[in-house]
């Protein structure tokens, strides 16, 4: 059976994959994201996912039959790509501009089969509608530190869950990995989705 390798340090992505029956090996890519620019937010998410996937897939310590998954998410608001906020003040500014509005969360996915060299890549996009949160709620949320290390400065599965009124699209994509898209990519590369399920005790 192929071995799924997650080229991401995101605990949310890992948790989502595990809840879906997968148990990936985690190898952080270490890719410098700051040098990529001049593209749309959707293209940025996919480019970064491809860079992360490639960085890990080209290592010589991988299982011979690895499926390497690189992912990256950005929030598009007013045509601008918003990754992780620079600091707490930036997170506060983000939330004050996002409240009462909606943005599109783009997650790029890149999956490479190291045994064959074949690769599949695609972006999933989900529209996220934000509540009219107060300044006090924003300050309290940012003070928790939760939004400082995530794209768009929010986590739908965490403390910001009450600040999101609805979404249009795949919920898992907002967490960081679209399970339906990943399944399609696994099948595109000639593997079975259920083959990747970890044995249950």
C-alpha positions as CSV (number, residue, x, y, z in Angstrom):
1,X,0.0,0.0,0.0
2,X,1.3,3.5,-0.7
3,X,2.4,5.6,2.3
4,X,0.8,9.1,2.6
5,X,3.3,11.8,3.5
6,X,2.0,15.2,4.6
7,X,4.4,18.0,3.7
8,X,2.9,20.4,6.2
9,X,3.3,21.3,9.8
10,X,-0.4,22.2,10.2
11,X,-2.0,20.4,13.1
12,X,-5.4,21.1,11.6
13,X,-4.6,19.3,8.3
14,X,-3.1,16.3,10.2
15,X,-6.2,16.1,12.5
16,X,-8.6,16.3,9.5
17,X,-6.7,13.5,7.6
18,X,-6.7,11.3,10.7
19,X,-10.4,11.8,11.3
20,X,-10.9,10.7,7.7
21,X,-9.1,7.4,8.4
22,X,-5.7,8.3,7.2
23,X,-2.5,8.3,9.2
24,X,0.1,10.3,7.3
25,X,3.8,10.6,8.0
26,X,4.6,14.3,8.5
27,X,7.7,15.8,7.0
28,X,7.8,19.6,7.1
29,X,8.9,21.1,3.8
30,X,10.7,24.2,5.1
31,X,9.8,26.2,1.9
32,X,10.3,29.9,2.1
33,X,6.9,31.3,1.1
34,X,7.9,34.9,0.9
35,X,9.5,34.8,-2.5
36,X,6.4,33.9,-4.4
37,X,4.3,36.7,-5.9
38,X,2.8,38.2,-9.0
39,X,0.0,35.7,-9.2
40,X,-3.7,35.6,-8.2
41,X,-4.6,34.3,-4.7
42,X,-5.8,31.0,-6.1
43,X,-2.6,30.6,-8.1
44,X,-0.5,31.5,-5.1
45,X,-2.1,28.8,-3.0
46,X,-1.4,26.2,-5.7
47,X,2.2,27.4,-6.4
48,X,3.1,27.1,-2.7
49,X,1.5,23.7,-2.5
50,X,3.5,22.5,-5.4
51,X,6.7,23.9,-3.9
52,X,6.1,22.2,-0.6
53,X,5.3,18.9,-2.3
54,X,8.4,19.1,-4.5
55,X,10.7,19.9,-1.6
56,X,9.6,16.8,0.3
57,X,9.2,14.5,-2.6
58,X,12.8,15.1,-3.7
59,X,14.2,13.9,-0.4
60,X,16.1,10.6,-0.4
61,X,14.7,9.3,2.9
62,X,11.1,8.8,1.7
63,X,9.4,5.4,1.4
64,X,9.7,4.2,-2.2
65,X,5.9,4.2,-2.6
66,X,5.2,7.5,-1.0
67,X,2.3,9.8,-1.9
68,X,3.5,13.2,-0.9
69,X,0.8,15.8,-0.2
70,X,1.6,19.5,-0.2
71,X,-1.0,22.1,0.8
72,X,-1.2,25.8,1.3
73,X,-4.1,28.1,2.1
74,X,-4.7,31.8,1.5
75,X,-7.8,33.9,2.1
76,X,-8.8,36.2,-0.8
77,X,-10.4,39.5,0.3
78,X,-10.8,42.4,-2.2
79,X,-8.5,40.5,-4.6
80,X,-5.7,40.4,-2.1
81,X,-4.1,37.1,-0.8
82,X,-4.0,37.0,3.0
83,X,-1.8,34.4,4.5
84,X,-0.7,34.4,8.1
85,X,-0.9,37.8,9.8
86,X,2.5,39.5,10.5
87,X,1.6,40.1,14.1
88,X,-1.3,40.8,16.5
89,X,-1.9,44.3,15.2
90,X,-2.1,42.9,11.7
91,X,-4.6,40.3,12.8
92,X,-6.8,42.9,14.4
93,X,-6.7,45.0,11.2
94,X,-7.6,41.9,9.2
95,X,-10.6,41.1,11.4
96,X,-11.9,44.7,11.3
97,X,-11.9,44.6,7.5
98,X,-13.4,41.0,7.3
99,X,-16.3,41.4,9.7
100,X,-19.7,41.5,8.2
101,X,-18.2,40.5,4.8
102,X,-17.1,37.3,3.0
103,X,-13.9,36.1,1.6
104,X,-12.8,33.1,-0.4
105,X,-10.5,30.5,1.2
106,X,-8.3,28.9,-1.4
107,X,-6.3,25.8,-0.6
108,X,-3.8,24.5,-3.1
109,X,-3.3,20.7,-3.2
110,X,-0.4,18.9,-4.9
111,X,0.0,15.1,-4.7
112,X,3.0,13.3,-6.1
113,X,3.6,9.6,-6.4
114,X,7.3,9.0,-5.8
115,X,7.1,5.5,-7.3
116,X,5.9,6.7,-10.7
117,X,6.8,10.4,-10.7
118,X,3.2,11.3,-11.6
119,X,1.6,14.3,-10.0
120,X,-1.9,15.8,-9.6
121,X,-2.5,19.4,-8.5
122,X,-5.6,21.5,-8.0
123,X,-7.1,24.3,-5.9
124,X,-10.3,24.1,-3.8
125,X,-12.1,27.3,-3.0
126,X,-14.7,27.9,-0.3
127,X,-16.5,31.2,0.4
128,X,-16.5,32.1,4.1
129,X,-19.1,34.6,5.6
130,X,-17.9,36.4,8.7
131,X,-20.2,37.8,11.4
132,X,-20.4,41.4,12.5
133,X,-18.0,40.8,15.4
134,X,-17.3,43.6,17.9
135,X,-14.0,45.3,18.5
136,X,-14.0,43.6,22.0
137,X,-14.5,40.2,20.4
138,X,-11.7,40.8,17.9
139,X,-9.3,42.0,20.7
140,X,-10.2,39.0,22.8
141,X,-9.7,36.5,19.9
142,X,-6.4,37.9,18.8
143,X,-5.2,37.9,22.5
144,X,-5.6,34.1,22.5
145,X,-2.9,33.8,19.9
146,X,-5.0,31.4,17.8
147,X,-5.2,33.6,14.6
148,X,-1.5,34.4,14.4
149,X,-0.3,31.2,12.8
150,X,-3.1,30.5,10.3
151,X,-4.1,31.8,6.9
152,X,-6.7,34.5,7.0
153,X,-6.3,34.9,10.8
154,X,-9.0,32.5,11.7
155,X,-9.7,28.8,12.4
156,X,-13.3,27.6,11.7
157,X,-12.7,24.5,13.9
158,X,-11.4,26.6,16.8
159,X,-12.4,29.7,18.7
160,X,-13.4,31.6,15.6
161,X,-16.2,29.1,14.9
162,X,-18.8,31.4,16.4
163,X,-17.6,34.3,14.2
164,X,-18.4,32.5,10.9
165,X,-22.1,32.6,9.9
166,X,-21.9,30.2,6.9
167,X,-19.7,28.8,4.2
168,X,-20.3,28.0,0.5
169,X,-18.3,24.9,-0.4
170,X,-16.3,22.2,1.3
171,X,-16.0,22.7,5.1
172,X,-12.8,20.6,5.2
173,X,-11.1,22.9,2.7
174,X,-11.5,25.8,5.2
175,X,-9.7,23.7,7.8
176,X,-6.8,23.2,5.3
177,X,-7.4,20.1,3.1
178,X,-10.3,19.3,0.9
179,X,-11.1,15.6,1.4
180,X,-13.2,15.1,-1.7
181,X,-10.5,16.8,-3.9
182,X,-7.8,14.7,-2.3
183,X,-9.8,11.5,-2.9
184,X,-10.1,12.5,-6.6
185,X,-6.4,13.2,-6.9
186,X,-5.5,9.8,-5.2
187,X,-7.7,8.0,-7.7
188,X,-6.3,10.1,-10.6
189,X,-2.8,8.7,-9.7
190,X,-4.2,5.2,-9.8
191,X,-4.7,4.4,-6.2
192,X,-7.7,3.6,-4.1
193,X,-8.9,6.0,-1.4
194,X,-9.9,3.3,1.0
195,X,-6.4,1.7,0.6
196,X,-5.0,4.7,2.5
197,X,-7.2,4.1,5.5
198,X,-5.2,3.1,8.5
199,X,-6.0,-0.3,10.1
200,X,-8.5,-0.1,12.9
201,X,-7.9,-1.9,16.1
